[in-house]
Amino acid sequence: MHAFDVLGDPVRRRILELLAGGERAAGEVSAVVQEEFGITQPAVSQHLKVLRENGFARVRAEGTRRLYAVDPAPLREADRWLDHFRRFWTPHLDALATEVARGKKQRRRT
């Protein structure tokens, strides 16, 4: 599965956002995702499996708990691919930053 196929799903993106804050128990991830998306625990488990099998997440056992963490390697790969396209938005973001700075400077003067 291609990285963007994995990342294209909003549930999997949310799981990665949760894991980006640090290692989390599968039950904790499941509770948040179930609440936010209204899906079942087995559905969340399937999303975790897709992330694990495609290298986006690592899992380790701690007693009966399964702790998940982000594996950054596939995200770096996606980031490298996006490098080809950064030129389309970077100048716009730089211009926005300049305008924000100008606005702050004007507010300080008045």
C-alpha positions in Angstrom: 0.0 0.0 0.0 1.3 3.4 -0.9 1.9 5.9 1.9 -0.8 8.3 0.7 -3.3 5.4 0.5 -2.6 4.8 4.2 -2.7 8.5 5.0 -5.7 9.1 2.9 -8.0 7.7 5.6 -9.1 10.3 8.2 -9.3 7.6 11.0 -5.7 6.6 10.3 -4.5 10.2 10.2 -6.2 10.8 13.5 -4.5 7.7 15.0 -1.1 9.0 13.8 -1.9 12.4 15.4 -2.6 10.7 18.7 0.6 8.7 18.5 2.6 11.7 17.5 2.3 12.9 21.1 4.0 9.7 22.3 3.4 6.1 22.9 -0.2 5.2 23.7 -2.1 2.0 24.7 -4.3 0.5 22.0 -7.3 0.8 24.3 -6.7 4.6 24.8 -6.4 5.1 21.1 -9.5 3.0 20.5 -11.5 5.0 23.0 -10.7 8.4 21.4 -11.2 7.2 17.9 -14.5 5.4 18.7 -15.8 8.6 20.4 -14.7 10.9 17.5 -15.7 8.7 14.6 -18.4 6.5 16.0 -16.8 3.3 14.8 -16.4 0.0 16.7 -13.3 -1.2 18.6 -12.7 -4.0 15.9 -12.7 -1.3 13.2 -10.1 0.8 15.1 -8.0 -2.4 15.5 -8.1 -2.9 11.8 -6.9 0.7 11.2 -4.1 0.1 13.7 -3.2 -3.1 11.8 -3.0 -1.2 8.5 -0.7 1.3 10.2 1.5 -1.4 11.7 1.7 -3.5 8.6 2.6 -0.6 6.4 5.3 0.6 8.8 3.7 3.7 10.1 3.3 2.4 13.7 5.3 0.1 16.0 3.7 -1.9 18.7 5.2 -3.5 21.8 3.6 -5.6 24.5 3.6 -4.5 28.1 1.8 -7.3 30.0 -1.6 -7.5 28.4 -1.4 -4.0 27.0 -0.3 -3.2 23.5 1.5 0.1 23.2 1.6 1.9 19.9 4.1 4.5 18.7 4.7 6.3 15.4 7.5 4.9 13.2 8.7 8.0 11.3 10.4 6.2 8.3 7.3 6.1 6.0 6.4 9.7 6.9 9.9 10.8 5.9 9.4 9.0 2.6 6.1 10.9 2.0 7.9 14.1 3.0 10.6 13.5 0.4 8.0 12.9 -2.2 6.2 16.2 -1.2 9.5 18.0 -1.7 8.8 18.0 -5.4 5.7 20.2 -4.8 6.8 22.5 -1.9 7.7 25.2 -4.4 4.0 25.6 -5.1 3.1 26.6 -1.6 6.3 27.8 0.1 6.3 31.2 -1.5 2.7 31.8 -0.5 3.4 30.8 3.1 6.5 33.1 3.1 4.4 35.9 1.8 1.7 35.2 4.4 4.4 35.3 7.1 5.6 38.7 5.8 2.0 40.1 5.9 1.4 38.8 9.4 4.7 40.5 10.6 3.7 43.8 8.9 0.3 43.7 10.6 1.9 43.1 14.0 4.3 45.9 13.4 1.5 48.3 12.4 -0.5 47.4 15.5 2.5 48.1 17.7 2.9 51.6 16.1 -0.8 52.5 16.7 
